[in-house]
Amino acid sequence: MSFAAETKNELARVKSEKKCCMLAEIAGFIRVCGSVRLGGGGRITLATTTENPAIARRYKALIKDYFKSNAEVGIAQGTGLKKARSYALTIPPEEGSEQILRETGILVVREGLNAISDGVHEALIKTKCCRKSYLRGLFLGAGTISDPEKAYHIEIVCNTSALAGDVKKLINSFVDLRAKMTRRKKNYIVYVKESGQITDILNIMGAHSHLLVFENVKIVKEMRNKANRVSNCDSANLDKTMRAAERQLAGIRKIEAEKGLGFLPEKLREAAALRLENPEASLAELAEMTNPPLKKPGLNHRLKRIEEIAARL
């Protein structure tokens, strides 16, 4: 099972005890994955679809608890490239579909006629607890999160720009969250890619177990990356040491061939002899071999003078 599916399964078990939060979550879910069918005499049927049976059970129970309505559950087998089963919750007119749409702010009256609204109904998200619940409903209806082993990414798919703008505003109403928006084919995507913000969103929605899983993966990845950086740094330092030693040896051999090492002052001659005897030693190791021991900058200065003398020959 994917990380996203496991996260949704955890969220499907979160208890929503306050009535206002139950309504906000139902509204968020219906807003992104609900559809309305009109029958004769203006009769309205509300339907929502999900591929996750735990989510279907959750909203059947929430709708029953809040509205006292019985949603019918149907199962459809996917066709073509999409093989996954889907679970449809259908609420017919006699079970109060119109009341549900009105209370969730989806069905409104404009110029005396029923109309489907767009965006998030502000009256449902006045309190922080209701904003959290609405966000959970949005995510369970049309959200996904990447496996943190592969990428840091969480998103909610919206079918209009207005809704995406409201979802972005909702997420950004929480401290330190900065969601972004983009278009993907016919849909509008509200997303967050910063790992710290993703853990905040998981916490806000109530996915505490998967927040810990996410954090553990993040810590392991950071430790692995740090180890790789240290290893790369060590390799780079080793390469740098070897290149410096090769330059020093080339200069010393040039002086030896053209003038002899006796041409060098005593202190430089001692440094040259040390380098010839220890071609693979680091500067720090060579400095400890001098008598009396030198500090690394002191020996480095002598070897650079040798290189300068060789360059003038």
N, C-alpha and C positions, 0 to 999 in steps of 0.2 A: 504494500500500500504506500502511496506517495506521502511525502511530508505534508502536502496541502490537504489531502484526504484525512490524514490522522489529526491534523489541527482542527479541521471542521468537525470531526467526530467528537473531539474534546469539547468544542464550543456547543455542540448539540446537546451536551449534558449539563451546561451551565444553568443554574436555577435563576429564574427571573420572577421574584416574588411581588414586587410593586406593580400595581396595575398600570401606572403611567409608563413604566419601562417595558411591560409586556406589549402595550399598544405601539410604542416606538419601534420595538424590534419587529413586530408583525408588519408595520408600515414599511420599514426599510427592506424587508424581504420581498414583500409584494411589489414595491416600487421597481425593483430591478429584474424580477423574474415572473411577474404576474401579467396576465392578459385578460381582456374583457371581451365577452361574446354577447351580442345583442340578439334577443329573440323577439317574437311577436308581442305587441303591446308594450314595447320598451322594457321587456324583462331582461335582466342582466345576470349573466353567469360569470363568476370569477374563477380563473384557473391559474395555478402556478406549477412550474415544473422544475425538478431537480434530479440529478443523477445519484444523489446520496440518500439511501433509505433512512438513515438516522435523522437527516434534516427534514425529510417528509414527515416522519413521526413527530419531530419536535413541533412543527408548525400546525400539524393537525391537533396536537394537544394544547398549544397556546391559543389557537382560535377557539377551541372548545371551552377552555378556561375563561377566556375574556369575553367572547361573544355568545357563548352557549350554542354555537353553530357546529354542525357535523359536516366536516369536509370529506368528500368521497375520495378514496385513494385508488388510482388506476396505474397499471404497470404497462409500459410499452417497450418492446425490444427494438434496439437501434437497427438501422438498415444502412447499406452502403458502407462507406468508410467508417462511419460512426456506429460501432457495435455496442456501446454501453447502453444498459437499460436506463430508462428514465421513469420517474415517479411523479404522477400528476395529482395535485390536490385540486379538486373541483368543488366549488361552493355554488349551488343553484339558487335561484331567487327565493325559494321557500325557506332556505337556511340563512337568509339575511345578507346576501352578497352585496346588495346596494348599501345597507347600513355599514358594512365593513369598509367598503370603498370610500364612503363619506367620512367615517371616523378616522381613517388613515390619511385623509387629505388628498386622495387620488381622484375622487369624483366630486366635482364642484359645480356650482350653478353660475353661469355667465349669461347675462342678458335674458334671464328667465329660462335658460336651457341647460340641460346636463352637459358637462364637458370634462374631459380628462385633463388634469393639471400636469404640469411638468415641474421637476425639481423637488426639493425636500420641503415638506410642510413645516414651517417655522414653529407653529404652536406645539408640535410634538417633541421638540428638542430644546425646550427652554432651560432644562436643568442638566447638569453634567451627567447624572446617572442615565437620563434618557438619551443623551448624545452617545454614550457608550453603547447602550442597547441598540440604537438605530444603526450604529456602525457595525455591530455584530450581525444584525439582520442583512445589511448590505453585503458584507463579506460572505455570509453563508449563502446568499442568493446569487452573487455574481463576482465573487472574489477568488483569488488564488495567491499562493505564496510559494516561492521556489525553495527547493531543498538547499539549505545553507551550505552544504558541501560543494554545491555547484555555483551558486550566485546568491546575492542579497537582493531580493526583489519581492514586493507585495503589491498587488493591484486590485482594483475594482473596475469592472467593465460597465459602462453606461451607454445607453442608446441615443442620448441627446447631449448636445453641448451644455445646455442649461442644467441638466441633472449633474453632469460631470463637474461643472463649476460649483454647484451646491455641495457635492460630496467632498470636493477639494477644500472648500470653506469649512465644512464640518470637521474634517481631519485636522486642519490647521487651527481649529479653535482650541485644541489641546496644547499644553505647554511644550515648546521645543519641536513640534512636528511641522514639517514643511513638505507637504505633498506637491507633486507636479502633475501636469495633464498633457496628454498627447492624443493624436488621432491614429487609429489603426483600422484601415478599410472604412467600414460604415460606423464603427463604434468609437467612443471616446474613453480613454483609459486614464484613470487617476492612480498614480503609483508613487511608491517610496522605495529608494534603493540604499539609503544609509542604514547600516546594521543597527546602530543604537536606536534610531527612530522605529525600526521594525519591531524591536523588542518592546518598545513603549506601546506600539499598537497591539501587539499580542497581549500585553498586560491589560490594556484598556478593554479589550474584548472579553478577557477572562480566560485566555488560553495559557494558564500559568505553567502547566507541565511542559508544553511545547516551547514556551519561552525559555525554560531551563535547558531543554534539548538544543535549542538554537544557540544559546549562550555557550554551552559546552563545545559545540562544533566550532563556534567563532574563536574560542580560546585556543583550541587545538590548532586551528588554521593559523592563528597569529603566532603561536609558538613555532610551528613548522616554518612559517615565513621568516621569522626571526633567525631560526637556525640556518636557513638557506642564505640569509643576508650575511650572517657571521661567516659561514663557509665561503661565500663569494668574496667577502672582504679579506679573509685569510689567504685565499688563492691570489687575489689581486696584490696583497702585500708581498707574498712569496715571489710573484712574477717581478714586482718592482725591485725586490732585494736581489734577485738573480740578474736582472738587467744592469743594476748598479755595479754588482760584482764583476760582470763581464767587461764593463767600461773600465773599471779600475785595473783589472788584470791586463787588458789590452794596452793601457797607458804604461803600466809597469814594465811589460815585456818590450814595448817600444823603446823605453829609456834604457832598459838592460841591453837591448841589441845595439843601440846607437851610441850610448855613452857609458854603459855599465852602471850598476846601482850605486857604486861609490861616488857617482856624480851628484847624488842627492845628499842634502844635509842629514845629519845623524837621525833626527827624529822622524823625518820622512822615510829614510832608509829602513828604519825599524818597522814602520807601518807597511811599507811595500813588502818586506820579508814576511810579515804576518799574513798579508793577503795572499801571497804566493803559496804559503804553506797551508792555508785554510781557504781554498777558493769558494767553498759553499757556505761558509759561516756568515751569519748575519752581522750587521754592524755592532749590535749590542754584544754579541758573543766575542767578536774581535776586540772590542774595547775592554772586556774583562781579562783578555789574554795579555794585555800590555803590562809592562813592569816599569814603574808602578801603574796600576789600573787607571785607565782614562775613562771619562764620561763619553757617552756616545757622540755628542756634538763635537767634542775635541778631536776624536779620531776621524769623524766625518770631515772635519776641516782639513786635516792632514791629507786624507785621500783625495779630496778635491784639489788641493795644491798640486798633488802628483799628476792628476789628470790635466791640469792647466800647463804644467811644465812639459808633459808629453805632447800636448797640442801645439806648443811653440817650436818643437823640434822639426 
